């Protein structure tokens, strides 16, 4: 039996229903995916399940969808691969080039604030 589970689709608050797959397909045709997540866009899980996960560069719309339905898997796979061929996606630095900068940013020491310091305007 085929099934599809939408764990997240859209930047939703707790208890809000995620968007449907058609909404994601429209966004994939209009906005570049964020390359930081490119290693997890399409993942093959056990039991013939495929997971689609990521976010966009220009809008916040997180998605995490799992399915073993061949039609859904093909549709999402084709849309993600087409998105990866766009100029908006290809012009981003690769995830491996982004990671050193992200690690450096996370490793920075927080600025020390003294009680006598004036707050920034």
C-alpha positions, 0 to 999 in steps of 0.5 A: 500500500502506498503512502505519503507523510508530510511531517513539515511543509511550510513555516507553520506554527505548532498545530497548524496543518502543513501545506500540501505537495502542490504548494511545494511543487509551485515553490520549487518552480519559483524559488531556488532551494538553499544549497546548504541542505543539498545533501538531504534533498532526496534520501533513500530510506529503508523499505522503499521510502524516499525522504525529501527535506530542505528549505529555500534560499529566498523564502522560509518554507521548510519541508520534510516529506516521506513517501513510498508512492511512486507517483509522489516520489517521481514528481518531487524528485523531478521538481527538485532536480529541475530546481538544482539546474536553475541559475539561482541554485547553481550560483550559490556556493556549494554546501562544502564551501559554505560549511567552513564559514558556518563553523567559523561563525559558530566558533566565534567568541561572544563579545564581552560586555562590561556593566559600565559599557554604553548600549549600542544605539 
